[in-house]
Amino acid sequence: MDDIDSLTTEELEQRKLALSEDFYTVHACIDSLVIRLRTFSSGHTHNVHQCTVCGCQTGGPLSKAKAAEQLAGAQPLVFDDTIEPAYRQARRQLLEQINRITKEVTNRLDPVGSAMDAEEVEKAAQRKQVAEEAIEKAVDAVGQAYIWRDILPVIVKRTQSLADKFKEEPKAFQRFSSEAELKVWLEIWIGADFEVFKEVPGVHLTENVGVKIDYVLKPKQHLIDAGFLPGPVGLEVKYLRQEASFSSRASRFVWQAVSYTDCQFNLPDGPTRLPRVLLFSNMSFEDEYSLLKGVAPSVYENEKAKWTALLELANHANVGNLVMYGGRDNRLGWKIKFAAGTYFSRFRSECSLHNAQLFNKIRIGNF
C-alpha cells in the first residue's frame, strides 16, 4: 500500500472493492478441516477438527473410533496454535488497508469536509487529554487507597451530570420554525450560484397528475467552469419538526422528491424532465440535525438512523441532499451529497467538483 498516493481515485476505489470482497467473504471451515491432536488445559489430549484457514476448532473432541476411521491409519499432526493469530492479524491488516483507502478517497473527494472532520477529531483528542490529566491530578491528590472508594464515584456522577446537561441544554442557536422561513433564508443567496425558477408546474408522466416543485435550479457559469454538470436540477424544501412525527413527514418528503424524477416540468425553454432532485430542509444544518433522537431505548426512536437510511434509498433514485457548511447565522457554503458521497461543493468562494459519477450514474434495475 506504499503506492497509495500514486493511484488515481478510481484505481483506489477499485482496490478498495477488491479488498472489501476479500474481507467480507466468509470461508467455509467445513471445506478446510483436518484432524489434529490437541492438548487441553486439563492435560487431556483429544483428536479434534481444526480449520486450516482460520485455525479454529470445529465441534468437540472426536471419538477414538471416528478419528481412526477418518485418519485411515495416518497419524494426526499436533493442533497448530499459530494459524488463528496469523489469520486474525491478516484480517486486521486487510481492514487497515481498506480504512486507509477510504480515508484517502474521502480526502480527495471532499477535502473541505475531511479537514473539518479532522479538526473536530483533534479538538476532541485535546479535550480528552486535558480531562485525563485532571483525573490523574485528582488521584495523586488523595492517594491510591481512595481511588475506588472516593474518586471513581465522583467521576461517574460528574460524567452523568454532563451527559444530562448536554441532553437537556443543546447548544444555543436560532432554529428554523417553518418551510416559509427556510425558503426566505435560501432565496437570499441561492441566486448567486444558480438561475432560479420558483413554483414550477408539471405533470407526472405515468399517472398524469399535476404537480408543482418548489424550485428548479440551473448552475451559473462559474459552477459549470468548476465542473458542475449543465442542466436543470430540482429542489424541494420542507420543514421537518424534530420533536414529533419526524419519520412519517421525512419519508413523505423523500418520496415526494423521488416522484418528481418521473415528472415533466414547464420551464421557459420548454417541457423538461429533472434527472436529479435535491432535498433542502432544516436537516441540512448540522446543529438542527443534532437535535434528532439518536440511540434510544427503542430502536424505532432512532430518528438519525432513519434519516440516514432514507437518504441512502433516495440516492438510488437520483435524489440528493443540499447540505450547508456553517449555520443559519454563519453560512460558509454548501455541498450536494448523495448518501455518503459529495458531488459538488462551494466553501466560501472555492467551488469544487468531488465525484462526477454521483450525477452521471444510471440507477435502474440491478445496477
NUKOLLUM-908958 format. One record per residue (C-alpha): residue in three letters; residue number from 1; x, y, z. Coordinates in Angstrom, 1 decimal. Each point is the difference from the previous one (the first is absolute). Layout:
PT    aa     i        x        y        z
PT   ALA   NUM        X        Y        Z
...
END
This chain:
PT    aa     i        x        y        z
PT   MET     1      0.0      0.0      0.0
PT   ASP     2      3.0      2.3     -0.2
PT   ASP     3     -1.1      1.1     -3.5
PT   ILE     4     -3.4      1.4      1.2
PT   ASP     5      1.0      3.5     -0.9
PT   SER     6      0.8     -1.0     -3.6
PT   LEU     7     -3.3     -1.6     -0.7
PT   THR     8     -3.0      1.9     -1.5
PT   THR     9     -3.2      0.3      2.0
PT   GLU    10     -1.7     -2.5     -2.3
PT   GLU    11      2.9     -2.5      0.5
PT   LEU    12     -0.2      0.4      3.7
PT   GLU    13     -3.8     -0.7      0.0
PT   GLN    14      0.6     -3.1     -2.1
PT   ARG    15      2.7     -1.2      2.4
PT   LYS    16     -2.3      0.7      3.0
PT   LEU    17     -2.7     -2.0     -1.7
PT   ALA    18      2.3     -2.9     -0.5
PT   LEU    19      1.3      0.1      3.5
PT   SER    20     -3.5      0.3      1.4
PT   GLU    21     -1.1     -3.1     -1.9
PT   ASP    22      2.9     -1.9      1.6
PT   PHE    23     -0.8      1.4      3.4
PT   TYR    24     -3.7     -0.7      0.0
PT   THR    25      0.2     -3.4     -1.8
PT   VAL    26     -0.7     -2.6      2.7
PT   HIS    27      1.9     -3.2     -0.4
PT   ALA    28     -1.6     -3.4      0.7
PT   CYS    29      2.0     -1.8      2.7
PT   ILE    30     -1.5     -3.3     -1.1
PT   ASP    31      2.0      0.2     -3.2
PT   SER    32      3.3      0.3      1.8
PT   LEU    33     -0.2     -2.3      3.0
PT   VAL    34      2.7     -2.4      1.1
PT   ILE    35      0.4     -2.2      3.0
PT   ARG    36      2.5      1.4      2.5
PT   LEU    37      1.1     -1.3      3.4
PT   ARG    38     -0.8      2.7      2.6
PT   THR    39      1.1      0.2      3.6
PT   PHE    40     -2.5      1.8      2.2
PT   SER    41      0.6      2.0      3.3
PT   SER    42     -1.0     -3.1      2.0
PT   GLY    43      2.9     -1.8     -1.5
PT   HIS    44     -2.1     -2.4     -2.0
PT   THR    45      0.7     -0.5     -3.7
PT   HIS    46     -2.8     -0.5     -2.6
PT   ASN    47     -0.3     -0.2     -3.7
PT   VAL    48     -2.0      3.0     -1.4
PT   HIS    49     -0.8      1.7     -3.3
PT   GLN    50      2.0      3.1     -0.7
PT   CYS    51     -0.6      2.4     -2.8
PT   THR    52      3.3      0.6     -1.9
PT   VAL    53     -1.2      3.4     -1.2
PT   CYS    54     -1.1      1.7      3.3
PT   GLY    55      1.6     -2.4      2.5
PT   CYS    56     -3.3     -0.5      1.9
PT   GLN    57     -1.1     -3.3      1.5
PT   THR    58     -3.3     -1.1     -1.4
PT   GLY    59     -2.2     -2.1      2.2
PT   GLY    60      1.1     -2.0      3.0
PT   PRO    61      2.5     -2.8      0.5
PT   LEU    62     -0.3     -3.0     -2.4
PT   SER    63     -0.6     -3.5      1.3
PT   LYS    64      2.9     -2.4     -0.5
PT   ALA    65     -1.9     -2.1     -2.4
PT   LYS    66     -1.1      3.0     -2.2
PT   ALA    67      3.5      1.5      0.1
PT   ALA    68      1.5     -3.3     -1.0
PT   GLU    69     -2.5     -0.4     -2.9
PT   GLN    70      0.8      3.5     -1.4
PT   LEU    71      3.7     -0.3      0.5
PT   ALA    72      0.1     -3.3     -1.8
PT   GLY    73      3.2     -1.1      1.6
PT   ALA    74      1.8      3.4     -0.2
PT   GLN    75      1.3      1.7      3.1
PT   PRO    76     -1.6      3.4      0.8
PT   LEU    77      2.2      3.1      0.2
PT   VAL    78      0.1      2.1      3.2
PT   PHE    79     -2.6      2.8      0.2
PT   ASP    80      1.5      3.1     -1.5
PT   ASP    81     -0.4      3.0      2.3
PT   THR    82      1.7      2.4     -2.4
PT   ILE    83     -2.7     -0.1     -2.7
PT   GLU    84     -2.7      2.0      1.8
PT   PRO    85      2.1      3.0      1.2
PT   ALA    86      1.6      0.2     -3.5
PT   TYR    87     -3.4     -0.1     -1.6
PT   ARG    88     -1.3      2.8      2.3
PT   GLN    89      3.1      2.1     -0.6
PT   ALA    90     -0.5     -0.4     -3.8
PT   ARG    91     -3.7      1.1      0.4
PT   ARG    92      1.1      3.1      2.1
PT   GLN    93      2.5      1.0     -2.7
PT   LEU    94     -2.6     -0.4     -2.7
PT   LEU    95     -2.4      2.2      1.9
PT   GLU    96      2.7      2.6      0.6
PT   GLN    97      0.7      0.1     -3.8
PT   ILE    98     -3.8      0.5     -0.6
PT   ASN    99     -0.1      2.8      2.6
PT   ARG   100      3.1      1.7     -1.5
PT   ILE   101     -1.5      0.0     -3.5
PT   THR   102     -3.4      1.2      1.3
PT   LYS   103      1.7      2.9      1.8
PT   GLU   104      2.1      0.9     -3.1
PT   VAL   105     -3.0     -0.1     -2.3
PT   THR   106     -2.0      2.1      2.4
PT   ASN   107      2.8      2.5      0.3
PT   ARG   108      0.1      0.3     -3.8
PT   LEU   109     -3.7      0.2     -0.7
PT   ASP   110     -0.9      2.2      3.0
PT   PRO   111      3.1      1.8      1.2
PT   VAL   112     -1.9      2.8      1.8
PT   GLY   113     -2.2     -2.4      1.9
PT   SER   114      2.9     -2.3      0.8
PT   ALA   115      2.0      2.9      1.3
PT   MET   116     -2.9      1.1      2.2
PT   ASP   117     -0.5     -3.6      1.3
PT   ALA   118      3.8     -0.3      0.7
PT   GLU   119     -0.1      3.2      1.9
PT   GLU   120     -2.9     -1.2      2.1
PT   VAL   121      1.8     -3.2      0.8
PT   GLU   122      3.1      1.9      1.0
PT   LYS   123     -2.0      2.3      2.3
PT   ALA   124     -1.7     -3.0      1.6
PT   ALA   125      3.4     -1.7      0.6
PT   GLN   126      1.3      3.2      1.6
PT   ARG   127     -3.1      0.2      2.3
PT   LYS   128      0.5     -3.7      0.9
PT   GLN   129      3.6      0.6      0.9
PT   VAL   130     -0.9      3.0      2.3
PT   ALA   131     -2.6     -2.2      1.7
PT   GLU   132      2.4     -2.9      0.5
PT   GLU   133      2.6      2.3      1.5
PT   ALA   134     -2.6      1.5      2.4
PT   ILE   135     -1.0     -3.5      1.1
PT   GLU   136      3.7     -0.9      0.6
PT   LYS   137      0.5      3.1      2.1
PT   ALA   138     -3.1     -0.9      2.0
PT   VAL   139      1.1     -3.5      0.6
PT   ASP   140      3.5      1.1      1.1
PT   ALA   141     -1.5      2.6      2.3
PT   VAL   142     -1.9     -2.6      2.1
PT   GLY   143      2.3     -3.0     -0.3
PT   GLN   144     -0.5     -3.4     -1.5
PT   ALA   145     -2.0     -1.4      2.9
PT   TYR   146     -2.9      2.2     -0.7
PT   ILE   147     -0.3     -0.4     -3.8
PT   TRP   148     -2.8     -2.6      0.0
PT   ARG   149     -1.9      1.3      3.1
PT   ASP   150      0.1      3.7     -0.6
PT   ILE   151      1.3      1.1     -3.4
PT   LEU   152     -1.8     -2.4     -2.4
PT   PRO   153     -3.5      0.8      1.4
PT   VAL   154      0.7      3.7     -0.5
PT   ILE   155      1.1     -0.6     -3.6
PT   VAL   156     -3.1     -2.1     -0.8
PT   LYS   157     -2.3      2.5      1.6
PT   ARG   158      1.6      2.9     -1.8
PT   THR   159     -0.1     -1.8     -3.4
PT   GLN   160     -3.7     -0.7      0.4
PT   SER   161     -0.6      3.6      1.0
PT   LEU   162      1.7      1.2     -3.1
PT   ALA   163     -1.8     -2.5     -2.2
PT   ASP   164     -3.4      1.2      1.4
PT   LYS   165      1.0      3.6     -0.5
PT   PHE   166      0.9     -0.4     -3.7
PT   LYS   167     -3.2     -2.0     -0.5
PT   GLU   168     -2.2      2.6      1.6
PT   GLU   169      1.8      3.1     -1.0
PT   PRO   170      1.2     -0.3     -3.6
PT   LYS   171      2.3      2.6     -1.4
PT   ALA   172     -2.0      3.3     -0.5
PT   PHE   173     -0.7      1.1     -3.5
PT   GLN   174     -2.9      1.5     -1.9
PT   ARG   175     -2.2     -2.8     -1.3
PT   PHE   176     -2.2      0.0     -3.1
PT   SER   177     -3.7     -0.3      0.7
PT   SER   178     -1.7     -0.4     -3.3
PT   GLU   179      0.4     -0.8     -3.7
PT   ALA   180     -0.6      3.7     -0.9
PT   GLU   181      2.9      1.0      2.2
PT   LEU   182      2.3     -2.5     -1.7
PT   LYS   183     -0.9      1.3     -3.4
PT   VAL   184      0.6      3.7      1.0
PT   TRP   185      3.4     -1.0      1.3
PT   LEU   186      0.8     -2.0     -3.1
PT   GLU   187     -1.0      2.7     -2.5
PT   ILE   188      2.3      2.5      1.6
PT   TRP   189      3.1     -1.7     -1.5
PT   ILE   190     -1.0     -2.8     -2.4
PT   GLY   191     -0.3      2.4     -3.0
PT   ALA   192      3.8      0.7      0.2
PT   ASP   193      0.7     -3.6     -1.2
PT   PHE   194     -3.1     -1.0     -1.9
PT   GLU   195     -2.6      1.3     -2.3
PT   VAL   196     -3.1     -0.6      2.1
PT   PHE   197     -3.6     -0.9     -1.2
PT   LYS   198     -2.6      0.0      2.8
PT   GLU   199     -3.2     -2.0      0.4
PT   VAL   200      0.5     -1.8     -3.4
PT   PRO   201     -3.1     -2.0     -1.1
PT   GLY   202      0.2     -3.3     -1.7
PT   VAL   203     -1.7     -3.4     -0.5
PT   HIS   204      0.8     -3.6      1.1
PT   LEU   205      0.7     -1.8     -3.2
PT   THR   206     -1.5     -3.4      1.2
PT   GLU   207     -3.0      1.1      2.0
PT   ASN   208     -0.8      3.3     -1.9
PT   VAL   209     -0.3      1.8      3.3
PT   GLY   210      0.8      3.7      0.3
PT   VAL   211      2.9      0.9      2.3
PT   LYS   212      2.0      3.0      1.0
PT   ILE   213      3.7      0.1      1.2
PT   ASP   214      1.3      2.7      2.2
PT   TYR   215      3.1      0.9     -2.1
PT   VAL   216      1.8     -1.0     -3.2
PT   LEU   217      3.6      1.1      0.0
PT   LYS   218      2.4      0.4     -2.9
PT   PRO   219      3.7      0.4      0.9
PT   LYS   220      1.6      3.3     -0.9
PT   GLN   221      3.2      0.1     -2.1
PT   HIS   222      2.5      0.2      2.9
PT   LEU   223     -1.4     -3.3      1.3
PT   ILE   224      0.1     -1.6     -3.5
PT   ASP   225      3.6      1.2     -0.4
PT   ALA   226      0.8     -1.9      3.3
PT   GLY   227     -1.6     -3.2     -1.4
PT   PHE   228     -3.6      0.3      1.0
PT   LEU   229     -2.1     -1.9     -2.7
PT   PRO   230     -2.1      2.5     -2.0
PT   GLY   231     -3.8     -0.5      0.0
PT   PRO   232     -2.9      0.3      2.4
PT   VAL   233     -0.1     -1.4      3.6
PT   GLY   234     -3.1     -0.1      2.1
PT   LEU   235     -0.1      1.2      3.6
PT   GLU   236     -2.8     -0.8      2.4
PT   VAL   237     -0.2      1.7      3.4
PT   LYS   238     -1.6     -1.3      3.2
PT   TYR   239      0.1      0.9      3.7
PT   LEU   240      0.4     -3.2      2.1
PT   ARG   241     -0.9      0.4      3.6
PT   GLN   242      2.4     -2.0      2.2
PT   GLU   243     -2.3     -0.4      3.0
PT   ALA   244     -2.9     -2.0     -1.5
PT   SER   245     -1.0     -1.9     -3.1
PT   PHE   246      3.4      0.4     -1.5
PT   SER   247      0.2     -3.4     -1.7
PT   SER   248     -3.4      0.2     -1.8
PT   ARG   249      0.6      3.5     -1.2
PT   ALA   250      3.6     -0.7     -1.1
PT   SER   251     -1.0     -3.1     -2.0
PT   ARG   252     -2.8      1.9     -1.8
PT   PHE   253      2.5      2.8     -0.7
PT   VAL   254      2.5     -2.4     -1.6
PT   TRP   255     -2.6     -1.8     -2.0
PT   GLN   256     -1.4      3.3     -1.3
PT   ALA   257      3.5      0.8     -1.3
PT   VAL   258      0.4     -3.5     -1.5
PT   SER   259     -3.4      0.3     -1.8
PT   TYR   260      1.2      3.3     -1.7
PT   THR   261      2.7     -1.9     -1.9
PT   ASP   262     -2.9     -1.6     -2.0
PT   CYS   263     -1.6      3.3     -0.8
PT   GLN   264      0.2      2.6     -2.8
PT   PHE   265      0.2      3.6      1.1
PT   ASN   266     -0.9      3.2     -2.0
PT   LEU   267      3.1      2.2     -0.2
PT   PRO   268      0.3      3.1     -2.2
PT   ASP   269      2.0     -1.9     -2.6
PT   GLY   270     -2.6     -2.9     -0.2
PT   PRO   271     -1.1     -3.2      1.8
PT   THR   272      2.9     -1.4      2.0
PT   ARG   273      0.6     -3.2      2.0
PT   LEU   274      2.2      0.3      3.1
PT   PRO   275      2.7     -2.7      0.1
PT   ARG   276      0.8      0.9      3.6
PT   VAL   277     -1.9      1.6      2.9
PT   LEU   278      1.5      1.4      3.2
PT   LEU   279     -1.5      0.1      3.5
PT   PHE   280      0.4      3.2      2.1
PT   SER   281     -1.3      0.1      3.6
PT   ASN   282      1.1      1.0      3.5
PT   MET   283      1.8     -3.4      0.0
PT   SER   284      2.4      1.6     -2.5
PT   PHE   285      1.6      1.8      3.1
PT   GLU   286      2.2     -2.0      2.4
PT   ASP   287     -1.4      1.8      3.1
PT   GLU   288     -3.6     -0.8     -1.0
PT   TYR   289      0.9     -3.6     -0.9
PT   SER   290      1.6     -0.4      3.4
PT   LEU   291     -3.4      0.4      1.7
PT   LEU   292     -1.3     -3.2     -1.5
PT   LYS   293     -0.3     -3.0      2.3
PT   GLY   294      3.0     -2.3     -0.3
PT   VAL   295      0.4     -3.3      1.8
PT   ALA   296     -3.1     -0.4      2.2
PT   PRO   297     -1.4     -2.9      2.1
PT   SER   298     -2.3     -0.9     -3.0
PT   VAL   299      1.6     -0.5     -3.4
PT   TYR   300     -3.0      1.7     -1.5
PT   GLU   301      1.0      3.3      1.7
PT   ASN   302      3.4      0.2     -1.8
PT   GLU   303     -1.0      2.8     -2.3
PT   LYS   304      3.6      0.7     -1.1
PT   ALA   305      0.3     -3.6     -1.3
PT   LYS   306     -3.3      0.3     -1.8
PT   TRP   307      1.0      3.3     -1.7
PT   THR   308      3.3     -1.6     -1.1
PT   ALA   309     -1.9     -3.0     -1.4
PT   LEU   310     -2.4      2.2     -1.9
PT   LEU   311      2.9      1.9     -1.6
PT   GLU   312      1.6     -3.2     -1.0
PT   LEU   313     -3.1     -1.2     -1.8
PT   ALA   314     -0.6      3.5     -1.5
PT   ASN   315      3.6     -0.2     -1.5
PT   HIS   316     -1.1     -2.9     -2.1
PT   ALA   317     -2.8      2.0     -1.4
PT   ASN   318      2.3      2.9     -1.0
PT   VAL   319     -1.2      2.1      3.0
PT   GLY   320      2.7      1.8      1.9
PT   ASN   321      0.3      2.4      3.0
PT   LEU   322      1.0      3.6      0.0
PT   VAL   323      2.1      0.3      3.1
PT   MET   324      1.3      3.2      1.5
PT   TYR   325      3.5      0.9      1.3
PT   GLY   326     -0.4      2.1      3.2
PT   GLY   327     -3.3      0.9      1.5
PT   ARG   328     -3.0      2.2     -0.6
PT   ASP   329      1.8      3.1      1.3
PT   ASN   330      3.5     -0.8     -1.4
PT   ARG   331     -0.5     -1.6     -3.4
PT   LEU   332      3.4     -1.1     -1.4
PT   GLY   333     -1.2     -1.9     -3.1
PT   TRP   334     -1.8     -3.0     -1.2
PT   LYS   335      0.5     -3.5     -1.4
PT   ILE   336     -2.2     -2.4     -1.9
PT   LYS   337      0.1     -3.5      1.4
PT   PHE   338     -1.4     -3.3     -1.1
PT   ALA   339     -0.1     -2.3      3.0
PT   ALA   340      3.6      0.1      1.4
PT   GLY   341      1.6      1.4     -3.2
PT   THR   342      0.5      3.6     -1.0
PT   TYR   343     -0.6      1.1     -3.6
PT   PHE   344      0.9      3.7      0.1
PT   SER   345      0.7      2.6      2.7
PT   ARG   346      0.5      3.7      0.4
PT   PHE   347      1.9      1.0      3.2
PT   ARG   348      0.2      3.8      0.2
PT   SER   349      1.1      0.9     -3.5
PT   GLU   350      1.6     -3.3     -0.9
PT   CYS   351     -2.0     -2.3     -2.3
PT   SER   352      1.0     -3.6     -0.3
PT   LEU   353     -1.2     -3.1     -1.9
PT   HIS   354      0.5     -3.0      2.2
PT   ASN   355     -1.6     -3.1     -1.7
PT   ALA   356     -1.6      0.5     -3.4
PT   GLN   357     -1.2     -3.6      0.0
PT   LEU   358     -2.7      0.9      2.5
PT   PHE   359     -1.7      2.1     -2.7
PT   ASN   360      0.8     -2.3     -2.9
PT   LYS   361     -0.8     -3.4      1.3
PT   ILE   362     -3.2     -1.7     -1.3
PT   ARG   363     -1.9     -1.8      2.8
PT   ILE   364     -2.5     -2.3     -1.6
PT   GLY   365     -0.7     -3.6      0.7
PT   ASN   366      2.9     -2.0      1.4
PT   PHE   367      2.5      2.8     -0.4
END
